[in-house]
Amino acid sequence: MTAVNAITVIGAGLAGSEAAWQIAQRGIPVVLYEMRPKTNTPAHTSGDFAELVCSNSLGSMLETTAGGLLKAEMKRFNSLLLDVAESTSVPAGGALAVDRHRFSSLVTERLEAHPLIEIRREEYDELPGGIGVIATGPLSSPGIVQALQKLTKGDNLYFYDAAAPIVTGESVDYTRGFWGARYGQGTADYFNCPLTKDEYLEFWHSLVTAEVAPLHDHEEGITVFEGCIPLEVLAKRGEDALRYGPFRPVGLENPDGSRPYAVLQLRRENTEATLFNLVGCQTRLKWGEQTRVFQLIPALRNCEFVRYGVMHRNTFINSPEVLNSSFQFKEAPNLFLAGQITGVEGYMESTASGLLAGINAARRMEGKEPLVLPRETMLGALADYIATADPGHFQPMNANFGILPPLQEKVRGKKARREAYAARALRIMEDYLASL
């Protein structure tokens, strides 16, 4: 197999892995480049494909949520990563959470076993000469960033993403908390760490006064995506900011029937529940400070950290200036961009962009027009956003109902509106696929 008769995919993260699979499933050879483990990044720890560097949760599976609707649409395109995620899932209530090591290992196995995918473990630091998908991710190497800068005739934009700590299950004091789901709905997959008012205030004060890891000079004035804002930044917005955010106690009760003043939830990182993620606690506190502050929570008095919260640079381009809603470069129609580097935000959003970019790269090879999905679908709306948003104020976007066109009929009630949005999206997607 050579790059002459194959499509080049650069990067085997979530987007690149999905893109390579979609291309190969359409009978077209793929050369997939991945620089890890020879060249690593500040966030990755292995050479496996589709490694999850932050949370192990891929979001809700409910079709009446934006993330769940996106997954339902991706199923209709036979997404590889969604299939693997479901087969490596761990209990997480209505969310799809995975055993991160089994997940990335199985994705790697599936791609390595595909007869039309050739894998090259080396860095690719230039633009493909033929048809290609660039999916190098938010931690792209300097070489490919420079190549993209030259192609887009402009500087890249930057924002910073924060990851939550992970602790061992055996170090959690289960006598100081309880298993449960909000409002008693679903299975009790989260371990809840309650705090009294005094305990919460002590934690909050320690958090807002703790030392954070310093930024380099060129990192000053950074923009942080609101959905990944560090816990200490959120806490500084007010004494109750956490209680209305990740520490909200609403829908939870202590075993004695009382309501906690605040609650930190722990989510399983693997099937065996030997590791837990501190939900919503992404941070860039110094590592010693993380130990000191989080151990103020009664159930975590003796917690053992296996990964501290970190903050790393994410690179994305000003997509409305340079991309079409097919994820195709306006000035270089043989090239497609996928993943967080396009300005989509989130695991499944990145995967979905790779799915569509891969399909359209394959269609380009076949001499067909690219798919431009209806805006009433979640994936179509997300692709439309990255292509048509205001380039002067472009910021990363995840799946949400706000990017969908309004319903023609007036529907009362948030739940009913979301049901109507989801029903419309799936109906239109089915019709669109049937028309192909």
C-alpha positions in Angstrom: 0.0 0.0 0.0 1.3 3.5 -0.8 0.2 7.0 -0.2 -0.5 7.3 -3.9 -3.6 5.2 -3.9 -4.5 5.7 -0.2 -5.9 8.5 1.9 -3.5 9.8 4.5 -4.8 10.3 8.1 -2.5 12.2 10.4 -3.1 11.4 14.1 -4.7 8.4 15.8 -6.6 10.2 18.5 -10.4 10.0 18.7 -11.0 11.9 15.5 -8.2 10.3 13.4 -9.1 6.8 14.5 -12.7 7.3 13.6 -11.8 8.9 10.3 -9.4 6.1 9.3 -12.1 3.5 10.1 -14.8 5.2 8.1 -12.5 5.5 5.1 -11.4 1.9 5.2 -14.9 0.6 5.7 -15.7 2.2 2.3 -13.1 0.1 0.6 -10.4 2.7 0.4 -6.8 2.1 1.7 -5.6 4.3 4.5 -2.1 5.2 5.8 -2.6 6.2 9.4 0.3 8.2 11.0 0.7 8.4 14.8 3.8 9.8 16.4 3.3 8.2 19.8 4.9 6.5 21.6 8.2 7.6 19.9 7.2 11.3 20.4 4.8 11.9 23.3 2.7 14.8 24.4 2.4 16.5 27.8 -1.0 14.8 28.4 -0.7 11.3 26.9 0.7 8.4 28.8 0.7 5.5 26.2 1.0 4.8 22.6 -2.5 3.4 22.2 -4.9 5.1 19.8 -7.9 7.2 21.0 -6.4 7.6 24.5 -8.7 9.6 26.8 -6.5 12.2 28.6 -9.2 13.8 30.8 -12.4 12.3 32.0 -13.4 8.7 31.2 -17.0 9.8 30.6 -18.3 10.3 27.1 -21.5 12.0 28.3 -25.2 11.1 28.4 -26.8 8.4 26.3 -30.2 9.9 26.5 -31.4 11.0 23.1 -33.2 14.0 24.8 -29.7 15.4 25.7 -27.5 17.0 23.2 -24.7 14.5 23.7 -27.1 11.6 23.6 -28.6 12.8 20.4 -25.2 13.2 18.8 -24.4 9.6 19.7 -27.7 8.4 18.3 -26.8 10.0 15.0 -23.3 8.6 15.0 -24.8 5.1 15.5 -26.5 5.5 12.1 -23.0 5.9 10.6 -21.7 2.8 12.4 -19.2 4.7 14.5 -16.2 2.5 15.5 -15.4 4.4 18.7 -19.0 4.4 19.9 -19.2 0.7 19.4 -16.0 0.2 21.3 -17.1 2.5 24.0 -20.3 0.5 24.6 -18.3 -2.7 24.8 -15.9 -1.3 27.4 -18.4 0.7 29.4 -18.4 1.0 33.2 -21.5 1.8 35.3 -22.2 5.5 35.2 -26.0 5.9 35.4 -27.3 7.5 32.3 -23.9 8.4 31.0 -21.5 6.4 28.8 -18.3 6.0 30.8 -15.5 3.6 29.8 -12.6 1.7 31.2 -10.1 4.0 29.5 -7.3 1.5 29.1 -9.6 -1.2 27.6 -11.2 1.4 25.4 -8.0 2.7 23.8 -6.5 -0.8 23.6 -9.5 -2.2 21.8 -9.6 0.8 19.4 -5.9 0.1 18.6 -6.6 -3.6 18.0 -9.5 -3.0 15.7 -7.5 -0.5 13.5 -4.4 -2.7 13.5 -6.4 -5.6 12.3 -8.2 -3.8 9.4 -6.7 -5.1 6.1 -7.0 -1.7 4.5 -5.3 0.3 7.2 -1.5 0.7 7.2 -0.2 2.2 10.5 3.1 4.1 10.5 4.4 5.0 14.0 6.2 8.2 13.0 5.7 12.0 13.2 4.2 13.6 10.1 5.0 17.3 10.0 3.8 18.4 6.7 0.5 18.6 4.7 -0.4 15.4 2.7 0.2 15.7 -1.0 -3.0 13.9 -2.0 -6.3 13.5 -0.2 -5.8 13.6 3.6 -7.4 14.1 7.0 -5.4 16.1 9.6 -6.5 15.0 13.0 -3.5 15.9 15.1 -5.5 17.1 18.0 -5.2 20.0 20.4 -1.6 19.0 21.3 -0.4 19.0 17.7 3.4 18.9 17.2 5.2 22.2 16.2 5.8 20.9 12.6 2.1 20.3 11.7 1.1 23.5 13.5 3.5 25.5 11.3 2.1 23.7 8.2 -1.4 24.6 9.2 -0.4 28.2 9.9 1.0 28.4 6.4 -2.1 26.9 4.9 -4.6 29.1 6.8 -2.5 32.2 6.4 -3.0 33.2 10.0 -2.0 32.6 13.6 -3.6 29.8 15.5 -5.8 30.5 18.5 -5.2 28.9 21.9 -7.2 27.8 24.9 -6.3 25.7 27.8 -8.0 22.5 29.0 -8.0 21.3 32.6 -8.3 17.6 33.8 -9.6 16.3 37.1 -7.6 14.2 39.6 -8.0 10.5 39.9 -7.8 8.6 43.2 -7.6 4.9 44.1 -10.9 3.3 45.3 -9.2 1.6 48.2 -8.2 5.0 49.7 -11.8 6.3 49.8 -13.5 6.2 53.1 -16.8 4.7 52.2 -18.2 5.2 55.7 -18.2 9.0 55.1 -20.4 8.9 52.0 -23.0 7.0 50.1 -23.7 5.5 46.7 -26.7 7.1 44.9 -28.1 8.8 41.8 -29.8 12.2 41.8 -33.5 12.0 42.7 -33.1 8.2 42.9 -33.2 7.9 39.2 -31.1 5.2 37.5 -28.6 3.0 39.2 -26.5 4.1 42.1 -23.2 4.4 40.1 -21.7 7.5 41.7 -20.1 7.6 45.2 -21.2 10.8 46.9 -19.0 12.6 49.3 -21.2 14.9 51.4 -20.0 18.0 53.2 -21.6 20.0 56.1 -21.6 23.7 55.9 -18.5 24.1 58.0 -16.7 21.4 56.0 -17.6 23.0 52.7 -16.6 26.5 53.8 -13.2 25.2 55.0 -12.7 23.4 51.7 -13.8 26.5 49.7 -11.5 28.8 51.6 -8.6 26.5 51.1 -9.3 26.1 47.4 -9.5 29.8 46.6 -6.3 30.5 48.5 -4.3 27.6 47.3 -1.3 28.0 45.0 -1.7 27.3 41.3 0.9 26.0 38.9 2.6 29.0 37.2 2.1 29.8 33.6 4.8 30.6 31.1 5.1 34.1 29.8 3.5 33.3 26.5 0.6 31.6 28.3 -0.7 34.8 30.1 -4.1 36.0 29.1 -5.3 32.5 28.1 -8.9 31.7 27.3 -10.4 28.7 29.1 -13.4 26.9 27.7 -16.2 27.4 30.1 -17.1 23.7 30.3 -13.6 22.8 31.5 -12.9 25.8 33.8 -10.6 25.0 36.7 -12.4 24.4 40.0 -10.4 27.1 41.7 -11.4 29.7 39.1 -15.1 28.8 39.5 -14.8 28.9 43.3 -13.5 32.5 43.1 -16.8 33.6 41.6 -18.4 33.3 45.0 -18.8 31.3 48.1 -21.8 29.3 46.7 -20.4 28.9 43.1 -19.5 25.3 43.7 -22.8 24.5 45.3 -24.6 25.6 42.2 -22.1 23.8 40.0 -20.2 20.5 40.4 -20.8 20.3 44.2 -24.6 20.9 43.9 -26.5 18.7 46.4 -29.9 18.9 44.6 -31.5 15.5 44.2 -29.3 13.7 46.7 -30.0 12.7 50.3 -27.9 11.4 53.1 -28.7 7.9 54.4 -30.6 9.5 57.2 -32.9 11.4 54.7 -31.3 14.8 55.2 -29.9 16.9 52.4 -26.1 17.5 52.3 -24.9 21.1 52.2 -22.6 20.2 49.3 -21.6 17.0 47.6 -18.5 15.9 45.6 -19.3 13.0 43.3 -16.8 10.2 42.4 -17.2 8.4 39.1 -15.7 5.0 38.4 -12.7 5.0 36.1 -12.7 1.3 35.4 -15.0 -1.7 35.7 -13.4 -2.9 38.9 -14.0 0.5 40.6 -10.3 0.6 41.7 -10.0 4.1 40.4 -12.3 7.2 40.7 -12.5 10.5 39.0 -13.3 13.6 41.0 -16.3 14.8 38.9 -16.0 18.4 37.9 -12.7 19.0 39.8 -10.5 19.9 36.8 -7.7 22.0 38.2 -4.2 23.4 37.8 -3.4 23.7 41.5 0.1 22.6 42.4 0.2 18.9 43.1 1.0 19.2 46.8 -1.9 21.7 47.1 -4.3 19.3 45.4 -3.5 16.7 48.1 -3.9 19.2 50.9 -7.2 20.7 49.6 -9.0 17.6 48.4 -8.2 15.7 51.6 -10.3 18.2 53.5 -13.3 16.4 52.1 -14.2 13.8 54.8 -14.5 10.8 52.5 -11.1 11.7 50.9 -9.1 12.3 54.1 -6.6 9.6 53.1 -7.1 9.5 49.4 -4.3 8.4 47.2 -3.8 10.2 43.9 -2.8 8.2 40.8 -3.2 11.3 38.6 -3.2 14.9 39.7 -5.3 17.5 37.9 -3.3 19.1 35.1 -3.8 21.9 32.6 -2.4 21.8 29.1 -2.4 23.8 25.9 -5.1 23.1 23.3 -4.6 24.4 19.8 -7.5 25.2 17.5 -7.8 27.1 14.3 -10.2 29.9 13.3 -12.4 27.4 11.4 -15.0 29.8 10.0 -12.3 31.5 8.0 -10.9 28.3 6.4 -13.3 25.3 6.7 -16.6 24.3 5.0 -19.2 22.4 7.0 -17.9 19.2 5.4 -14.7 19.8 7.4 -13.0 20.5 4.1 -10.5 23.3 3.7 -11.9 26.0 1.4 -8.6 26.7 -0.3 -7.4 23.0 -0.3 -10.4 20.8 -1.1 -8.3 17.6 -0.9 -7.6 18.2 2.7 -9.9 17.8 5.7 -9.5 18.8 9.3 -11.0 16.8 12.3 -11.1 16.8 16.0 -10.7 19.5 18.7 -8.3 21.4 16.5 -11.3 22.4 14.4 -13.0 24.1 17.4 -15.4 21.3 18.4 -15.2 20.6 22.1 -15.7 17.2 23.7 -14.8 13.6 23.2 -17.8 12.6 21.1 -17.9 15.9 19.2 -14.2 15.3 18.2 -15.1 11.7 17.2 -18.1 12.9 15.2 -16.0 15.4 13.3 -13.6 12.6 12.4 -16.5 10.5 11.3 -17.8 13.1 8.9 -14.3 14.2 7.7 -13.4 10.5 7.0 -16.6 9.9 5.1 -16.1 13.0 3.0 -12.4 12.2 2.3 -13.6 8.8 1.0 -16.2 10.5 -1.1 -13.6 12.9 -2.5 -11.5 9.9 -3.5 -14.6 8.5 -5.3 -15.3 11.7 -7.1 -18.5 12.4 -5.1 -19.7 15.6 -3.5 -19.1 15.8 0.3 -21.9 15.2 2.7 -23.3 18.4 4.2 -25.7 17.2 6.9 -29.0 19.0 7.6 -28.7 21.7 10.3 -31.6 20.2 12.2 -29.3 17.2 13.1 -26.9 17.7 16.0 -23.8 16.7 13.9 -25.0 18.9 11.0 -25.5 21.8 13.4 -22.1 21.4 14.9 -20.4 21.2 11.5 -22.4 24.3 10.4 -21.3 26.2 13.5 -17.6 25.6 12.9 -18.0 26.8 9.3 -20.3 29.8 9.8 -19.7 31.2 13.3 -18.4 34.8 13.7 -14.7 34.4 12.9 -14.0 37.5 15.0 -15.2 35.8 18.1 -14.9 32.1 17.4 -14.6 29.9 20.4 -14.8 26.1 20.8 -18.3 24.6 20.9 -19.8 21.3 22.1 -23.1 19.7 21.2 -26.0 21.7 22.6 -29.6 22.4 21.6 -28.8 26.1 21.2 -27.0 25.5 17.9 -30.1 23.7 16.4 -32.6 25.8 14.3 -35.7 26.6 16.3 -38.7 24.3 16.2 -41.4 25.4 13.8 -44.1 24.6 16.3 -44.3 26.1 19.8 -43.6 23.4 22.4 -44.0 24.2 26.1 -41.7 22.8 28.7 -37.9 22.1 28.5 -38.3 18.3 28.5 -40.9 18.4 25.8 -38.9 20.8 23.6 -35.8 18.5 23.9 -37.9 15.5 22.9 -39.2 17.4 19.9 -35.7 18.5 18.9 -34.5 14.9 19.2 -37.4 13.4 17.3 -37.0 16.0 14.5 -33.3 15.4 14.2 -33.5 11.7 14.0 -36.4 11.8 11.5 -34.5 14.2 9.3 -31.3 12.2 9.6 -33.1 9.0 8.6 -34.6 10.7 5.6 -31.3 12.2 4.6 -29.5 8.8 4.7 -32.3 7.2 2.8 -32.0 9.8 0.1 -28.3 8.8 -0.4 
